[in-house]
Amino acid sequence: MKVAVAMVLGTYLCAAADNLAPIPLTPKKPVTDEYTGGVKIVDDYRWLEPASSPEAREWSNLENARTRGFLDGLPMRPAIAETLTRLLASESTRFSALDFRGGTLFAMERQPPKLQPFLVTLASPDDPGSARAIVDPNAIDSSGATSIDFYVPSLDGKLVAVSMSKGGSEEGSVSIFEVATGKRLPDSIPRVNGATAGGSVAWNAASTGFWYTRYPRAGDRAEADLNFYQQVYFHRIGVAQDEYALGKEFPRIAEVALDSSDDGKYVVARVENGDGGDYLHYMLGPDGKWHQITRLSDQTSISAFGPGGSLFLLSHKDAPMGKIVELTAPAFSLASAKTVVTAGRSSIDGFLPAGGHLYVQYMAGGPSKLLDKEGTKSERTIDIPPISSVGQMVRAQGDQLLFESESFTEPPAWYRYDPATGQAIKTALFETSPAGFSDVEVIRQVAISKDGTHVPMTIMRRKGTKLDGTNPTILYGYGGYSISMTPSFAARRRLWLDHGGVWVVANLRGGAEFGETWHEQGRLTKKQNVFDDFIACAEYLIKSKYTSPEKLAIEGGSNGGLLMGAALTQRPELFRAVVSHVGIYDMLRVETFPNGAFNVTEFGTVKERDQFQALYAYSPYHHVKDGTDYPAVLFLTGANDGRVDPMNSRKMTARLQAATHSDRPILLRTSSGSGHGFGTALNERIEQDADVFAFLFDQLGMNQPGKK
């Protein structure tokens, strides 16, 4: 397969396309804003913000046509698209998002070339052939535009609540299906899953109804507030009028997750104050009343019910690496909680109570570790592949554990761990891929950031790769929201590696690779640390002769798109090409948009002097300098993105096109059928990847005969 890929593309190696159309007319229409401290800032492209504006829409269409003309004119693109189709559309079935309820195993099944995953039940994790479809978006909508946001089975496993949305919008409504027949009940609950924050459902003990998160409906609040003020309601099956349960006192930017105990006696509501990692917890018990059981100052976050209704919480109170505490029913008092896992040298990334065991997932700078703790008696390390990650953990029968694991070279697989034997055995739920990586080595290296911090990165390269500074290299980063860059499998990387490429993933501050302190050092007024870390990784790769500035590309998305904007404006000479997906670039205006308000707890606000100064100091849109030789840039955005408004990409594109002194292209690709990336159909993902790789092959000279 690998040889065939190289030969197909080799047939098309030729000079880069030079038929780039002129930049659309983009007038400057200055608007002046005054910020904290009397600072006045001029915005020339405010007119590109409203998507409903005919002028902005026409400009975006012209930019799209210009980008399509350039990318479609690259002679290697058809072969790249063909190869990606072969790699991605022929991957085996993958099962994810498992859940055991009422003796039934549920899962989401991805079955290429079908465009969307669908909900199934399985007889066991050892019998994938028993999969039976319950809800299939491909049958509901053959275009691939409809996707499942999430599902929650009833406690007896006989019904399942499913949120579905269209076009990657994530604006989901919940329907109820009979598991035995797949029949959809008449009930339909709108605005459960929002474009700005996810939704959640928790069933009652009798499986006659459920609590759910609800956004305001038209007329409930002003139009500007319809994507805020998430609350909790109860829906009884067959009853039209739902009951308010909780949330009138929640913050405007509350994000709520619900969960039921196994017996349905208790329901916990975990309320996050925006996206910054601050949580409250409320408990509903048999008395029918909700009680607040934690405060923001308690520094608790993820939660899980254990046997007998005990609630386990992850706490960072005086424990930057995390500790696990147990709150017992019925009081669920944090003051009398017992610490069951003390803080250690590695960061706690997740946990799952099962029977008398507590399974704890640790983060070791990016890769995972998995431990089995049996009360205070014993602690055992569960064997997992090296430099791999542990994803979802699910209680199986008794105190057994099902967990998903993958690495940079091995596709995801589900394992069953039995504490009686201490062995983790791969089940039949594993993915296979036409892309093999036996000729690839994965190594860990460390860069030294500006302040002396050691920043790890993972490097993928073919064995025998020469360190002579000529290797085309992609450096990927994120650095935010306590999200760690863990080992993950991606067949698309095979295409890059087969053409002499090196793939690098950086573990930057802002993530949780080394606990909450690592996160704190990359948020609010310390956000510049993230960019310094990333730049240090780039400099390491150049100094160590992996690559050179002419052969170095960088890629990131969302918060990682902000990283791309900061890197290219702060050190444009370091990079030859930039690929930035659904990024944030105007850090002074972002909080005025619905989802941007949720980001204030992570980024800060222009309303506070020190935070405004930090935001203004790195805001990419405001640090584009006229006459600078900028690298080639491909901005990608989705018209239905409710998390990062596409205006960011429009404005940043316009500003860079006006400012750059180089002849390298600044391109904007807007997809009309996608959003922030969730629910994107397989065919659109392949087209997007083909555009990205064609752009990078062209810009890094990988399309020239005799070059890598």
Phi, psi and omega in degrees: 000315183296318180296319180298319179302311183297321182291320180299312181290327181299332178297334188253008183295123180198183184291157180295150176294140180236023183259038181289124181291159178299153177294135177302152177302123184229085184292151173270128179232081191298135172234131182255129177245146176248127184249183181311134180082010178079014180286124180256131184229133181264133178243111184280343189238031177301330183294346178272359183288307186288118180294336181281348181291125178303324181293315179292322180294318178295318179298316180297320178296320178294320177296319179298317180296321179296316179295316180296321178299319180290308185293319180291340178276353178282118189294340180275350187298316180302320180291323177297314180298320179296317181294316179297322177299317180294322181287316189268322184279350179249011173295154182286173176301141174234136176251131181218176178051053181287153176204132174261123176217129176057033180080004181250136177263120178256154177198157168267128181251126172257125187225080178304144009271014175303145190282332184226148172294157182221161185270131181226167165246154181230146176291323178193165177289356177260006184221072180296337179292347179276000184303131179232123184290132175256312179225120183238104179300333179294327177281328179288322185215102185291347180284344182085006183281336182266134180223159176272125177281311177196166175220153176218115177285153172293163185294335177269358177075011184266338179232160177216132175268130185230127174263130178231147179219172185239149171062025181072013184287334184066008178274086192261147170249147183260131172242161181243133182236144171283129182291320184295324187246341186079006182290136177272128177283162182295338184298137174216126184244109183279161172057041174275311178259126185255161177290334183265337179202149185290169179249178185200155181219143174221122184281155173275172186296325184275355182060032178258357181179180182206154170276146182211157176277142186220131173270155179304144176259163183309127181097340179290320182217174175299152183304324181293344183252009186290342178256020179231183174057050175295133180230176181246130177235164175245130177248123175261129185302129179088356180253129186287322186268120179270155184258134173293138181239315190196149168125355180298335180266359181293156175296159180303326185257030180296141172232119193247135173237135185244149178206141178258147170292163184302326181267359177078004181288332185231148175228131177252139173246116177261119188247113178266135178273083185075203187258011188273354177098019177255130189231153165239156176230136176237146182235133173252126181242189181300340179284355178079009181246147176269136179232133176284127184245348174221161176242168179300323183290347179284344176057044175260158181218255188295151184220157177203137176284144176244189179301141178074010178086004175300147178247125177260135182233143169272127182236140174248015177293114183056027182208079183303330178274353177094147172219161181245129180242152181244124176253128185261149177286154000266353187282325184050051183272122177291329181297328180253016181293150179258131175281116184258340174223117180278162180294141179234202183275341178252155183279134175284124185251346180177168180199162178208119174280138178211113183060231178267014183244151174235116180266125187239126177262126179250150176257125181246061178079006183147296173292163184257159165231149182227126182239147174252115178249124178250094183054225177259007187281310189212164176216126184228134175279129178271130182290125172226161181299151179294151181046055179232172179236150172256126179264238183290143172242138184225136173291127174261209181290138179062234180253019177285158183236135166254132176218149180260138179222147176208165178223184178291339184242351181237129180295166181299143176214148177263134180243147173251124178251129179247113182296340179292327180255340183074015183250141173252117184247133178294131177275185178278358178268080178223151181264143170243156183222145174292348179266110175264154183230029181293338180267010185249139174249144180243120182233156178248130177230168183230132173255154178256116182285175185304323182265011178093357179293137177276122184244112181282156174213153177253131183243126174253129179207154175289143179302135181090003178301129180277136177267080182239011177081007184250003185280124172300129188227135172253125174251118183251140178208164178224281173073064178181166171058021181065021179267122182267146175272095184264160177304133181214150181265137176213113182298331183299335180294336180302320179301317182291314182294326181292346180246033173082010184279157174241137182243128185231134176241122183265141176257088189270158171299155190103332173276195181239022184301331179232037174091187185292329177299320178299321176293311183300328181286357180232026179228169179050235185285357180253016183298330181301334177303323180299315182291322177298319179299315183295316178297322178297322177296318178298316180295323177299314182297324179287314181297325182275005174069020170294324187202190176218167179304328180285346182242009184256124174244152177235151183214142176192166181218149179064242172301328174291337173290321172303316177303317178298316180297318180293318182295316184286334177274331181274325181222064184298335183285348183280340192233145176267329183210150181228131172242118186233117183262133172037052188270165176253128184231328178263092186282353178268337182255346190300326183286353177276354179256153190312303183287335179301329179295327178292337183277351184302324182288347176260318185264327188107180183228149178288352182280346177249131191304310185293324179288321176300315181299320179292316179298314182293330183292334181237353184309113187304317182301327184269001180239019169283128184247130179300141176082008180271144176276091181275152175292169172293141183225133171243110175268131177239134179214162178244134183298336183260019184286114178265354182267317175232114184299131180301349178300330178302313181291323179296311183293319181294322177299312181299317183293317180292320179298324179285333190263328192294143178261343181278167178264016181280140188289143169247112190240147176236123178243114179248122178267128181281343186249019180220172179236241183276357180123337179285134178078010179291131182293154183302317182296323177290323178297321179294316179298319180295315179297322179298320178295316182297311182291321178299317178300313183289319177302318181293311187287330181265009176073021181280355179262005183265135181304139176083356179249159181292000000 
